[in-house]
Structure formats: C-alpha cells, structure tokens
C-alpha cells in the first residue's frame, strides 16, 4: 500500500457530528455517501492505494474554498481521497483549521508526533551511509532506511527488508553534495542498473494515484 499526505495513517474514521460539518458539505453529504456506496458495488480496489489531498472545482464565493496553485484544479473544495490509479474509492471533506471531517486523530506530540531528538539522529547518522545502501533494524512494524540522494525512512507491514528490484537509474546531473556522492556509484557511465528496495519502488510507482485522478478530471472541466 502506497501512502502519501498527512492523514494516511494513525487515524480512524468516525461519524462526523452534524454541528462540526460546514453547511455547504451537509447539503451534499448524503449524495456523496450514496456515490461512494454505489462505487463499492462495482469496484473492488487492490492493494496499491494512495491517500492524498484533491480539489473539487468551485469558483463561486464560499468560506470553505481553498487555492492550491500547483494542482490541475487550483481553486475549489479540498477533499482527502483514498484512490487507486486515478479512481476515487473514498473521500472526506476538508475543514479549515481542523483537517478531514470525520476522522478522530490520535494524540501526538506538539512537534507533530516525531521527537526532535529522532530527527537530529536521522540527520547525523544518514551522513555516514553510502549511496544506494539499505540499513535495517528488525522491528514488528518493519522500519528500515535506504540511502538515495538523501536518507529515506520507511515503515512497512507488507514488504520484507531484503526484497529488492533492479531499476535503470540515470547519472545525477545536479551538482549538490548528495548527487556528487551518488556519482561515485555510476563512475563514467550515464546510466546503470541498480538495486532498489521493493517497498520504495512500489511507493514511487503508485504514490501519484490521486494526482492522476486530478489530471483526468481537469480534462473535462
């Protein structure tokens, strides 16, 4: 399962209280649930799912509209979507200042759930890991790290730490310090077949499922 965005994990869905849902969403919420339920009867999603924000086009006046310039539909109502290959499986309304309407967030630290000492440890330890190398510490929840241009941290309950796949990689063109270290692996070659952790490869190929749906919808607006 590929997850992206801030609300992909650690939250459970709950029935939103009527008073907490903005009136503009209450007016269409019953119809929204009907559409989602009808979709369930015709579509069975696989395991490669994406969680991310999306936009529902609306250019009128409303307190709940949002503008995200880089989106194919830049202005409208923001929703949090569970999607596969561009198809909306589930969605939740976004409420300004509160996030997705209908989720019960778990208690987290004021720093967002990640201790500052752990962040500092990542920055310090990652500098000594060679490019392309994977480090694993066996845990029940499957934590591992992999050194690409930067140290990538992953948590998985699906992939094993030793599962890898061969992918064609291009010689890094940027002159950043991270890319200079990566060039040592390529030597004089402009491209090379290199090993990539399977979990990271799956994430890279399926993480844009929501963006794909946004693009498809923008063609018909």
C-alpha positions, 0 to 999 in steps of 0.5 A, spaced: 500 500 500 502 506 497 501 512 502 502 519 501 499 526 505 498 527 512 492 523 514 494 516 511 495 513 517 494 513 525 487 515 524 480 512 524 474 514 521 468 516 525 461 519 524 462 526 523 457 530 528 452 534 524 454 541 528 462 540 526 460 539 518 460 546 514 453 547 511 455 547 504 458 539 505 451 537 509 447 539 503 451 534 499 453 529 504 448 524 503 449 524 495 456 523 496 455 517 501 450 514 496 456 515 490 461 512 494 456 506 496 454 505 489 462 505 487 463 499 492 458 495 488 462 495 482 469 496 484 473 492 488 480 496 489 487 492 490 492 493 494 496 499 491 492 505 494 494 512 495 491 517 500 492 524 498 489 531 498 484 533 491 480 539 489 473 539 487 472 545 482 468 551 485 469 558 483 463 561 486 464 565 493 464 560 499 468 560 506 470 553 505 474 554 498 481 553 498 487 555 492 492 550 491 496 553 485 500 547 483 494 542 482 490 541 475 484 544 479 487 550 483 481 553 486 475 549 489 473 544 495 479 540 498 477 533 499 482 527 502 481 521 497 483 514 498 484 512 490 487 507 486 490 509 479 486 515 478 479 512 481 476 515 487 474 509 492 473 514 498 473 521 500 472 526 506 471 533 506 476 538 508 475 543 514 479 549 515 483 549 521 481 542 523 483 537 517 478 531 514 471 531 517 470 525 520 476 522 522 478 522 530 486 523 530 490 520 535 494 524 540 501 526 538 506 530 540 506 538 539 512 537 534 507 533 530 508 526 533 516 525 531 521 527 537 526 532 535 531 528 538 529 522 532 530 527 527 537 530 529 539 522 529 536 521 522 540 527 520 547 525 523 547 518 522 544 518 514 551 522 513 555 516 514 551 511 509 553 510 502 549 511 496 544 506 494 545 502 501 539 499 505 540 499 513 535 495 517 533 494 524 528 488 525 522 491 528 514 488 528 512 494 524 518 493 519 522 500 519 528 500 515 532 506 511 535 506 504 540 511 502 538 515 495 540 522 494 538 523 501 536 518 507 529 515 506 525 512 512 520 507 511 515 503 515 512 497 512 507 491 514 507 488 507 514 488 504 520 484 507 527 488 508 531 484 503 526 484 497 529 488 492 528 490 484 533 492 479 531 499 476 535 503 470 537 509 474 540 515 470 547 519 472 545 525 477 546 531 473 545 536 479 551 538 482 549 538 490 553 534 495 548 528 495 548 527 487 556 528 487 556 522 492 551 518 488 556 519 482 561 515 485 556 509 484 555 510 476 563 512 475 563 514 467 557 511 465 550 515 464 546 510 466 546 503 470 542 498 473 541 498 480 538 495 486 532 498 489 528 496 495 521 493 493 517 497 498 520 504 495 519 502 488 512 500 489 511 507 493 514 511 487 510 507 482 503 508 485 504 514 490 501 519 484 494 515 484 490 521 486 494 526 482 492 522 476 485 522 478 486 530 478 489 530 471 483 526 468 478 530 471 481 537 469 480 534 462 473 535 462 472 541 466 
